[in-house]
Amino acid sequence: MSNLRGGRLTLNGLALRLGVPLAAAFLAALCAHVAIDVAGDYVLAHDTYDAPAHGSRWLASIGLAALACAGLWALVRATLAETRGSRGALRAALGSALPLGPRAFVLVVTAAALPLLLGMAWLDASFAGIGVDDVGDLLGGSIPLGAGLTIAFAVAAALGTRKLIAFLSRFHRSIVRVVEAFVRLARLVVRASRILVASNTQDRPRVPAALVRCTRANRAPPGPVAALPVPA
């Protein structure tokens, strides 16, 4: 299964191309949000992340988990397609996840992580009924601190994501072999269970139909019921 069909990107390739940098941005924003909250307690006189509850972290975690599951499912589909004879499907899927160079990928993840972090802080303030005076309030009370930590985590998340995909690309044949072994094992288990069920069905004792008819024909008709003696 190639990620290009008729010169157009398939849904599988599109999910990886958009989902991988977005997942890295979600991870960077989530980590930066926690780091700003912790660092602000020590280096800032007024930490704007202290007052509101941080329900946006749960939303970011859900978004990250959904993107990770979508990307994993796309890779599983590509791996299964390669086990069915579509050579290079997994490698093509991994390649479509990183269409950009290292610097461009870092810039894309950073550009997505910053608005995600600002959106998380705005949601927390809105849910708590706290007003936002400027962008600094959305960055923990200090633009250099908030922006610096967000950019640092975005760079780390982008580089880590590239390393992970490069590792999977390097061992994609081994991954396909392992999946093929599991598929064969699953087929053997299903086939063995069907054979076992069929043999148990055949081994059940069956009464011949002729014997059943003969037994019914020779059955004595019901006689009259004898009256019980009445005591004197």
C-alpha positions as CSV (number, residue, x, y, z in Angstrom):
1,M,0.0,0.0,0.0
2,S,1.8,3.1,-1.2
3,N,1.1,6.5,0.4
4,L,0.8,8.0,-3.1
5,R,-2.1,6.9,-5.3
6,G,-2.3,8.4,-8.7
7,G,0.2,11.1,-7.7
8,R,-2.0,12.1,-4.7
9,L,-1.3,11.5,-1.0
10,T,-3.5,8.8,0.5
11,L,-5.4,9.2,3.8
12,N,-2.8,7.0,5.5
13,G,0.1,9.2,4.3
14,L,-1.8,12.4,5.1
15,A,-2.5,11.3,8.6
16,L,1.2,10.7,9.2
17,R,2.4,13.9,7.4
18,L,0.0,16.1,9.5
19,G,-0.2,14.0,12.7
20,V,3.5,13.5,13.4
21,P,4.5,17.2,13.7
22,L,1.2,18.1,15.4
23,A,1.8,15.3,18.0
24,A,5.3,16.6,18.6
25,A,3.8,20.1,19.1
26,F,1.2,18.8,21.6
27,L,3.9,17.1,23.5
28,A,6.1,20.2,23.6
29,A,3.2,22.4,24.7
30,L,2.2,20.0,27.4
31,C,5.7,19.7,28.8
32,A,6.3,23.5,28.5
33,H,3.1,24.2,30.4
34,V,4.2,22.1,33.3
35,A,7.7,23.4,33.3
36,I,6.6,27.1,33.2
37,D,4.3,26.3,36.2
38,V,7.1,24.8,38.2
39,A,9.8,27.3,37.2
40,G,7.5,30.3,37.9
41,D,7.2,29.3,41.5
42,Y,10.9,29.9,42.0
43,V,11.9,32.7,39.5
44,L,8.8,34.8,39.2
45,A,7.3,37.2,41.7
46,H,3.8,36.6,40.2
47,D,3.2,33.3,38.6
48,T,0.0,33.5,36.6
49,Y,-0.2,29.7,36.3
50,D,-0.7,29.3,40.1
51,A,-4.3,30.6,40.3
52,P,-6.3,28.6,37.8
53,A,-6.8,24.9,37.6
54,H,-5.0,23.2,34.7
55,G,-7.8,21.3,33.0
56,S,-6.2,22.1,29.6
57,R,-3.5,19.6,30.3
58,W,-6.1,16.8,30.2
59,L,-7.4,18.1,26.9
60,A,-3.8,18.3,25.6
61,S,-3.1,14.8,26.8
62,I,-6.3,13.5,25.1
63,G,-5.3,15.2,21.8
64,L,-1.8,13.8,22.1
65,A,-3.1,10.3,22.7
66,A,-5.5,10.6,19.8
67,L,-2.8,11.7,17.4
68,A,-0.4,9.0,18.6
69,C,-3.1,6.3,18.1
70,A,-3.9,7.6,14.6
71,G,-0.2,7.5,13.7
72,L,0.3,4.1,15.2
73,W,-2.7,2.8,13.3
74,A,-1.4,4.2,10.0
75,L,1.9,2.5,10.6
76,V,0.2,-0.8,11.5
77,R,-1.9,-0.6,8.3
78,A,1.3,0.0,6.3
79,T,3.0,-2.9,8.0
80,L,0.1,-5.3,7.3
81,A,0.0,-4.1,3.7
82,E,3.7,-5.0,3.4
83,T,3.1,-8.5,4.9
84,R,0.5,-9.0,2.1
85,G,3.0,-8.2,-0.6
86,S,3.1,-4.4,-0.9
87,R,6.9,-4.1,-0.8
88,G,8.2,-1.0,0.9
89,A,4.9,0.1,2.3
90,L,6.2,0.7,5.9
91,R,9.3,2.5,4.7
92,A,7.1,4.8,2.5
93,A,4.8,5.5,5.4
94,L,7.7,6.4,7.6
95,G,9.1,8.6,4.8
96,S,5.8,10.4,4.5
97,A,5.8,11.2,8.2
98,L,9.0,13.4,7.7
99,P,8.7,15.2,4.4
100,L,10.7,18.1,5.7
101,G,14.3,18.6,6.6
102,P,15.5,18.8,10.2
103,R,15.4,22.6,10.4
104,A,12.1,23.0,8.7
105,F,10.6,20.3,10.9
106,V,11.8,22.0,14.0
107,L,10.4,25.3,12.8
108,V,7.0,23.7,12.1
109,V,6.8,22.0,15.5
110,T,7.8,25.2,17.3
111,A,5.3,27.3,15.3
112,A,2.6,24.9,16.3
113,A,3.6,24.5,19.9
114,L,3.5,28.2,20.8
115,P,-0.1,28.8,19.9
116,L,-1.0,25.5,21.5
117,L,0.5,26.6,24.8
118,L,-1.2,30.0,24.6
119,G,-4.5,28.3,23.9
120,M,-4.0,26.0,26.9
121,A,-3.3,29.0,29.2
122,W,-6.3,30.9,27.8
123,L,-8.6,27.9,28.4
124,D,-7.4,27.6,32.0
125,A,-7.9,31.4,32.7
126,S,-11.4,31.3,31.0
127,F,-12.6,28.3,33.0
128,A,-11.4,30.0,36.2
129,G,-12.9,33.4,35.3
130,I,-9.6,35.1,35.4
131,G,-8.9,38.0,33.0
132,V,-5.9,38.1,30.7
133,D,-4.1,41.4,30.4
134,D,-1.5,40.5,27.9
135,V,0.5,37.7,26.3
136,G,2.8,37.5,29.3
137,D,-0.1,36.3,31.4
138,L,-0.5,33.4,29.0
139,L,3.2,32.5,29.4
140,G,3.2,32.3,33.1
141,G,3.9,35.9,33.8
142,S,7.1,36.3,31.8
143,I,7.4,36.2,28.0
144,P,11.1,35.3,28.0
145,L,10.6,32.4,30.4
146,G,7.4,31.0,28.8
147,A,8.6,31.5,25.2
148,G,12.1,30.2,26.0
149,L,10.9,27.0,27.7
150,T,8.3,26.4,24.9
151,I,10.9,26.7,22.2
152,A,13.3,24.5,24.0
153,F,10.7,21.7,24.5
154,A,9.6,22.1,20.9
155,V,13.2,21.7,19.6
156,A,13.6,18.6,21.8
157,A,10.3,17.1,20.8
158,A,11.1,17.7,17.1
159,L,14.5,16.2,17.3
160,G,13.3,13.3,19.4
161,T,10.5,12.5,16.9
162,R,13.0,12.5,14.0
163,K,15.3,10.2,15.9
164,L,12.4,7.8,16.6
165,I,11.2,7.7,13.0
166,A,14.8,7.3,11.8
167,F,15.2,4.3,14.2
168,L,11.9,2.7,12.9
169,S,13.1,3.3,9.3
170,R,16.4,1.6,10.0
171,F,14.8,-1.5,11.4
172,H,11.6,-1.5,9.3
173,R,12.4,-4.9,7.8
174,S,12.8,-6.5,11.2
175,I,9.5,-4.9,12.3
176,V,7.8,-6.4,9.2
177,R,9.3,-9.8,10.0
178,V,8.0,-9.7,13.5
179,V,4.5,-8.7,12.4
180,E,4.6,-11.5,9.8
181,A,5.4,-14.0,12.5
182,F,2.6,-12.8,14.6
183,V,0.2,-13.0,11.7
184,R,1.2,-16.5,10.9
185,L,0.9,-17.5,14.5
186,A,-2.6,-16.0,14.7
187,R,-3.7,-17.8,11.6
188,L,-2.3,-21.1,13.0
189,V,-4.2,-20.6,16.2
190,V,-7.5,-19.8,14.3
191,R,-7.0,-22.9,12.1
192,A,-6.2,-25.1,15.0
193,S,-9.3,-23.9,16.9
194,R,-11.5,-24.6,13.9
195,I,-10.1,-28.1,13.5
196,L,-10.6,-28.8,17.2
197,V,-14.2,-27.6,17.1
198,A,-14.9,-29.7,14.0
199,S,-13.4,-32.8,15.5
200,N,-15.4,-32.4,18.7
201,T,-18.5,-32.1,16.7
202,Q,-17.7,-35.3,14.7
203,D,-16.9,-37.3,17.8
204,R,-20.3,-36.8,19.3
205,P,-22.3,-40.1,19.4
206,R,-25.2,-40.0,17.0
207,V,-28.3,-42.3,17.1
208,P,-29.1,-43.6,13.6
209,A,-32.4,-42.4,12.2
210,A,-33.5,-45.9,11.4
211,L,-33.0,-47.0,15.0
212,V,-35.1,-44.0,16.1
213,R,-37.9,-44.9,13.7
214,C,-37.8,-48.6,14.8
215,T,-37.9,-47.7,18.5
216,R,-40.9,-45.5,17.9
217,A,-42.7,-48.2,15.9
218,N,-42.2,-50.9,18.5
219,R,-43.3,-48.7,21.4
220,A,-46.3,-50.3,23.1
221,P,-49.6,-48.3,23.0
222,P,-50.7,-46.9,26.3
223,G,-53.1,-49.4,28.1
224,P,-56.1,-48.6,30.2
225,V,-55.4,-47.3,33.7
226,A,-56.4,-49.8,36.4
227,A,-58.7,-48.5,39.0
228,L,-57.3,-48.4,42.5
229,P,-59.0,-50.7,45.1
230,V,-61.2,-48.8,47.5
231,P,-60.7,-49.8,51.1
232,A,-63.7,-51.2,52.8
